[in-house]
Amino acid sequence: MTCIAGVLERFKRAVKGLPRPLLVSSGVCPICEQDVLFVADNPWLRDHFLCNECHSIPRERALMHAVKTLYPNWRDLKIHESSPGARGASVRFARECTNYIGSQFWPDRVPGETYDGVRCENLEALTFEDDSIDLHISQDVAEHLFHPSRAFKEIARTLRPGGAHIFSVPLVRKSEPSRLRAAVDQKGTIEHLYPPEYHGNPVSEEGALVTVDWGYDICAHIFQSCGLFTQMFVLDDLSKGIRAEYIEILVTMKPTEGSNVIFP
């Protein structure tokens, strides 16, 4: 690991003459596992509190920390990640997990087929067999689904007992009820219930339409969809560069046989 003093000295030289950052913290990055500085020059920490080595952002580091804590043998598991990014935890999963499958959804391509090393998968209608995936990973995907209940059900179907869906999603409604922003009919026509809002999309310059504003009741929605319980982890640790708004990590775990015992 790099000496923090050396990192700090290089940082001072690099930013000499530039505006002072809003937040700087030293620590160990859960993704690159280096002694680093986490630096933000914008108050919206969720997208701007960067690791100076791997350039990851807080929600990516929080997700990686959750995976390593709950599944320390993650490298040996079969992991499917929906809509992986080009940095952070996605890159590490792809590099170090022997049975990693990254997927994107292209409506005009055949589900289950691989294109340039990336599998085409629709979370609402997965082609994986029952009980075949150890970990489903998704980062800020659930707010773009037109039928999230179908996706939660499909994820539960394809998880192996003891496996989990570990994911991030901006819980912008917090303690207020989740609300639908957009719906689609059988002809594919989209009805906007609120002004359209788009997030970045790695496979489309048009962006990804936000279809649901989720709140903390997402855990109840998942249970109603598939019968699995979801835990919500609220992480805040500057030494790991984990601090920002809307970086809760959710873990939906499929129980193993005998784990539903009722204790007196």
C-alpha positions in Angstrom: 0.0 0.0 0.0 1.1 3.6 -0.7 2.2 5.7 2.2 -0.5 8.2 3.1 2.1 11.0 3.6 3.3 10.4 0.1 -0.2 10.5 -1.3 -0.9 13.7 0.5 2.3 15.3 -0.7 1.5 14.4 -4.4 -2.0 15.7 -3.9 -0.8 19.0 -2.6 1.5 19.4 -5.6 -1.3 18.4 -8.0 -3.8 20.9 -6.6 -1.4 23.8 -6.1 -3.1 27.0 -7.3 -6.5 25.3 -7.8 -9.6 26.1 -5.7 -9.6 24.3 -2.3 -11.6 21.1 -2.3 -14.7 21.0 -0.2 -13.9 17.7 1.5 -10.7 15.7 1.7 -10.3 12.5 3.8 -7.6 9.9 3.9 -8.3 6.2 4.2 -8.3 2.8 2.5 -10.5 2.4 -0.5 -12.7 -0.7 -0.4 -12.4 -1.1 -4.1 -8.7 -0.5 -5.0 -7.6 -1.3 -1.4 -4.9 1.4 -1.5 -4.1 4.1 1.0 -5.7 7.0 -0.8 -7.3 10.4 -0.5 -11.0 10.8 -1.0 -11.6 14.2 -2.5 -14.8 16.2 -3.4 -14.9 19.6 -5.2 -18.6 19.6 -5.4 -21.2 19.4 -2.6 -23.1 16.6 -4.3 -20.8 13.9 -2.8 -22.7 11.0 -4.3 -21.1 11.7 -7.7 -18.1 13.8 -6.7 -16.4 12.3 -3.7 -13.8 10.5 -5.6 -11.0 8.0 -4.7 -7.8 9.6 -6.1 -6.6 6.2 -7.3 -9.5 4.3 -8.9 -11.9 7.3 -9.2 -14.7 5.3 -7.6 -17.7 7.1 -5.9 -19.3 6.5 -2.5 -22.1 4.2 -3.5 -19.7 2.0 -5.4 -17.4 1.8 -2.4 -20.4 1.1 -0.1 -21.6 -1.8 -2.3 -18.1 -3.3 -2.5 -17.7 -3.1 1.2 -21.1 -4.9 1.7 -20.1 -7.6 -0.8 -16.7 -8.2 0.8 -18.3 -8.3 4.3 -21.2 -10.6 3.6 -19.6 -12.8 1.0 -15.8 -12.8 1.6 -15.5 -15.6 -0.9 -17.1 -13.5 -3.7 -14.3 -14.3 -6.1 -15.4 -17.9 -6.2 -19.1 -17.3 -6.6 -21.2 -17.0 -9.8 -22.0 -13.3 -10.0 -24.4 -11.6 -12.4 -24.2 -7.8 -12.6 -26.9 -5.9 -14.4 -25.7 -2.8 -16.3 -22.2 -2.7 -15.0 -20.2 0.5 -15.2 -16.7 1.1 -16.5 -15.1 1.7 -13.2 -15.3 1.0 -9.5 -16.8 -2.3 -8.2 -17.9 -3.4 -11.7 -14.3 -3.4 -13.0 -13.1 -5.3 -9.9 -15.8 -8.0 -10.1 -15.1 -8.5 -13.8 -11.3 -8.8 -13.2 -11.3 -11.0 -10.1 -14.4 -13.1 -10.1 -14.0 -16.3 -12.1 -17.7 -16.7 -12.8 -18.7 -13.1 -13.5 -21.4 -12.3 -16.0 -22.0 -8.7 -16.9 -25.2 -7.9 -18.8 -27.0 -5.0 -20.5 -30.5 -4.9 -21.9 -30.9 -4.2 -25.6 -34.6 -4.4 -26.6 -33.6 -5.3 -30.2 -31.2 -8.2 -29.3 -31.8 -11.8 -28.4 -32.0 -12.3 -24.6 -29.3 -14.7 -23.3 -27.0 -14.1 -26.2 -23.6 -12.5 -25.8 -22.4 -9.5 -27.7 -18.8 -8.4 -27.5 -18.5 -10.2 -24.2 -21.6 -8.7 -22.7 -24.8 -10.8 -22.2 -28.2 -9.4 -23.1 -30.5 -9.8 -20.2 -33.8 -8.2 -19.2 -34.2 -8.2 -15.4 -37.9 -8.5 -15.8 -37.5 -11.8 -17.8 -34.1 -13.4 -17.0 -32.9 -16.3 -19.1 -30.9 -17.8 -16.2 -32.1 -21.2 -14.8 -33.7 -21.5 -11.4 -31.3 -21.4 -8.4 -28.3 -20.7 -10.7 -26.8 -17.4 -9.5 -25.0 -16.8 -6.2 -25.1 -13.0 -6.3 -27.1 -10.6 -8.4 -25.5 -7.1 -8.4 -27.1 -3.9 -9.6 -26.1 -0.3 -9.1 -28.8 2.3 -9.6 -30.9 0.1 -11.9 -34.1 -0.5 -10.0 -35.3 3.1 -10.5 -35.4 2.5 -14.3 -37.6 -0.6 -14.4 -41.2 -0.4 -15.7 -42.2 -3.6 -13.9 -39.9 -3.8 -10.8 -42.0 -6.5 -9.2 -41.3 -8.8 -12.1 -37.6 -8.1 -11.8 -37.6 -8.8 -8.0 -39.5 -12.1 -8.7 -37.0 -13.1 -11.4 -34.0 -12.3 -9.2 -35.5 -14.4 -6.4 -36.2 -17.3 -8.9 -32.7 -17.4 -10.2 -30.8 -17.0 -6.9 -29.3 -20.0 -5.3 -30.3 -20.7 -1.6 -28.0 -18.6 0.5 -27.4 -16.2 -2.4 -28.4 -12.5 -2.5 -29.3 -9.5 -4.6 -26.9 -6.7 -3.4 -27.8 -3.4 -4.9 -27.9 0.4 -4.7 -30.8 2.5 -5.6 -31.5 6.2 -4.7 -34.2 6.2 -2.0 -35.2 9.7 -2.8 -38.6 9.5 -1.1 -37.1 8.3 2.2 -40.0 7.7 4.6 -42.6 8.8 2.1 -44.3 6.1 -0.1 -42.6 5.2 -3.3 -44.2 6.6 -6.4 -44.4 5.6 -10.0 -43.1 8.3 -12.4 -43.7 6.5 -15.7 -45.7 3.6 -17.0 -45.8 1.6 -20.3 -48.8 0.0 -22.0 -48.9 -3.2 -24.0 -48.1 -1.3 -27.2 -44.9 0.1 -25.6 -46.3 3.6 -25.3 -44.9 5.5 -22.3 -47.2 7.5 -20.0 -45.3 10.1 -18.0 -47.0 10.6 -14.6 -44.4 13.3 -13.6 -42.0 15.3 -15.7 -39.5 13.0 -17.4 -36.2 12.5 -15.6 -33.2 10.7 -17.0 -30.0 9.3 -15.6 -26.8 8.2 -17.5 -27.0 5.0 -19.5 -23.9 3.1 -20.6 -25.6 1.7 -23.7 -27.7 4.7 -24.8 -27.0 8.4 -25.4 -30.6 9.1 -24.7 -30.1 8.2 -21.0 -32.2 6.0 -18.8 -35.7 7.1 -17.9 -36.5 7.2 -14.2 -39.7 5.1 -13.7 -39.9 4.9 -9.9 -39.0 7.3 -7.1 -38.3 4.8 -4.3 -38.6 5.2 -0.6 -37.7 3.0 2.4 -40.8 1.0 1.6 -38.9 -0.7 -1.2 -38.2 -3.5 1.2 -42.0 -4.2 1.6 -42.4 -4.0 -2.2 -39.7 -6.6 -2.7 -41.4 -8.9 -0.1 -44.8 -8.5 -1.8 -43.1 -9.3 -5.1 -41.1 -12.4 -4.3 -41.5 -13.3 -0.6 -37.9 -12.5 0.3 -36.8 -10.2 3.1 -34.5 -7.3 2.4 -32.1 -5.7 4.8 -31.0 -2.0 4.3 -27.5 -1.0 5.3 -26.9 2.7 6.0 -23.1 3.2 5.8 -21.1 6.3 6.7 -17.4 5.9 7.1 -15.0 8.6 5.9 -12.0 6.2 6.4 -13.5 4.2 3.5 -14.8 7.2 1.5 -18.4 6.3 2.2 -20.3 9.4 2.8 -23.1 10.9 0.6 -26.8 11.1 0.2 -28.8 8.1 -1.1 -26.0 5.5 -0.8 -28.0 2.9 1.2 -27.1 -0.7 0.2 -30.0 -3.2 0.1 -29.5 -6.9 0.4 -32.3 -9.4 -0.5 -31.1 -12.8 0.6 -32.6 -16.1 -0.4 -32.8 -18.4 2.7 -31.1 -21.7 2.8 -32.9 -24.9 3.9 -33.7 -24.8 7.6 -33.2 -21.0 7.9 -36.9 -20.4 8.4 -37.0 -22.0 11.8 -39.3 -20.2 14.2 -37.6 -19.7 17.6 -39.6 -19.6 20.8 
